Amino acid sequence: MGMYINVYRDAGGYDCSKDGVSRRFNSVCVTNIEGPFEPTEERPAVLLLEGPGPGPCGNPILVPIEVIESGAHYMFGGNFGYTSDSRFSEAVKKIAPGNTGAVKFHDRVERCD
């Protein structure tokens, strides 16, 4: 079970995710935050994780489960995820105290095939 959050993109259509989940969907299901929903074909599963970054506080990121399972290297693609549901902001605050805002999608994958 998880919770749905919205995807936020540049209003001009600028996107650097290389067709990542955040480009293809308007909302996703964060499966590691308690909520009443399941991922669907219209709302794929993502995880809220502590990502890389400088400083003493964590850097929350959203990563699609399909990307994690592929073992690919992922990075920020320019889009964000957010909801006004307090469960989301509380989960973000556990990673980065003082941060309850939008979270970067790390769904850009570079392939070196």
C-alpha positions as CSV (number, residue, x, y, z in Angstrom):
1,M,0.0,0.0,0.0
2,G,1.1,3.5,-0.6
3,M,0.0,7.1,-1.3
4,Y,-0.5,9.0,-4.5
5,I,1.5,12.1,-5.2
6,N,1.5,14.6,-8.2
7,V,4.2,15.1,-10.7
8,Y,5.3,18.7,-11.4
9,R,7.1,19.6,-14.6
10,D,8.2,22.8,-16.3
11,A,5.2,24.6,-17.8
12,G,7.1,25.1,-21.1
13,G,7.5,21.4,-21.6
14,Y,11.2,21.3,-20.9
15,D,12.1,17.9,-19.6
16,C,15.5,16.2,-19.1
17,S,14.3,12.8,-17.8
18,K,14.9,11.1,-21.1
19,D,11.3,9.7,-21.0
20,G,11.4,8.9,-17.3
21,V,8.4,8.1,-15.2
22,S,8.0,11.7,-14.3
23,R,7.6,12.6,-17.9
24,R,5.1,9.9,-18.8
25,F,2.8,10.1,-15.7
26,N,1.0,12.9,-13.9
27,S,0.9,11.0,-10.6
28,V,2.7,8.1,-9.0
29,C,2.3,5.8,-6.0
30,V,5.0,6.1,-3.2
31,T,5.0,2.6,-1.8
32,N,7.2,3.1,1.2
33,I,4.8,5.7,2.8
34,E,1.7,4.4,4.5
35,G,-1.4,5.0,2.5
36,P,-4.6,3.4,1.2
37,F,-3.5,3.0,-2.5
38,E,-1.7,0.5,-4.7
39,P,0.4,1.2,-7.8
40,T,-1.5,1.0,-11.1
41,E,-0.7,1.2,-14.7
42,E,-1.6,4.9,-14.5
43,R,0.3,5.4,-11.3
44,P,3.6,3.4,-11.2
45,A,5.4,2.6,-8.0
46,V,8.2,4.8,-6.7
47,L,10.2,5.0,-3.5
48,L,11.1,8.0,-1.3
49,L,14.8,7.5,-0.5
50,E,17.7,9.4,0.9
51,G,19.8,10.4,-2.0
52,P,23.3,11.7,-2.4
53,G,24.1,15.3,-1.5
54,P,26.4,17.5,0.6
55,G,25.7,18.6,4.2
56,P,24.5,17.0,7.4
57,C,20.9,16.6,6.3
58,G,19.7,14.0,3.9
59,N,18.6,14.7,0.4
60,P,15.2,13.1,-0.3
61,I,14.7,11.8,-3.8
62,L,11.9,9.8,-5.6
63,V,13.1,6.8,-7.6
64,P,10.9,4.5,-9.7
65,I,11.0,0.9,-8.6
66,E,11.5,-0.1,-12.2
67,V,14.7,1.9,-12.3
68,I,16.0,0.4,-9.1
69,E,15.2,-3.1,-10.2
70,S,17.1,-2.5,-13.5
71,G,20.3,-1.7,-11.6
72,A,20.8,1.3,-13.8
73,H,22.5,4.5,-12.7
74,Y,19.8,7.2,-12.1
75,M,19.9,10.9,-11.7
76,F,17.7,14.0,-11.5
77,G,15.7,14.6,-14.7
78,G,14.2,18.0,-13.8
79,N,10.8,17.1,-12.4
80,F,9.4,17.0,-8.9
81,G,6.8,15.1,-6.8
82,Y,4.6,16.6,-4.1
83,T,1.3,16.3,-2.3
84,S,-0.3,18.3,0.4
85,D,-0.9,15.1,2.4
86,S,0.9,15.4,5.7
87,R,2.1,11.8,5.6
88,F,4.3,12.8,2.6
89,S,5.8,15.9,4.3
90,E,6.4,13.9,7.5
91,A,8.3,11.2,5.5
92,V,10.4,13.9,3.8
93,K,11.2,15.5,7.1
94,K,12.5,12.2,8.5
95,I,15.2,12.3,5.7
96,A,15.8,16.0,5.7
97,P,14.7,17.8,8.9
98,G,13.1,21.2,8.0
99,N,12.3,20.1,4.4
100,T,8.6,19.4,3.7
101,G,8.5,20.6,0.1
102,A,8.6,19.1,-3.4
103,V,11.1,16.2,-4.0
104,K,13.3,15.6,-7.0
105,F,12.6,12.7,-9.3
106,H,15.7,10.7,-10.0
107,D,14.3,8.9,-13.0
108,R,16.8,9.9,-15.8
109,V,18.8,6.8,-16.8
110,E,21.9,6.9,-18.9
111,R,22.6,3.8,-20.8
112,C,26.1,2.9,-22.0
113,D,25.2,0.0,-24.2
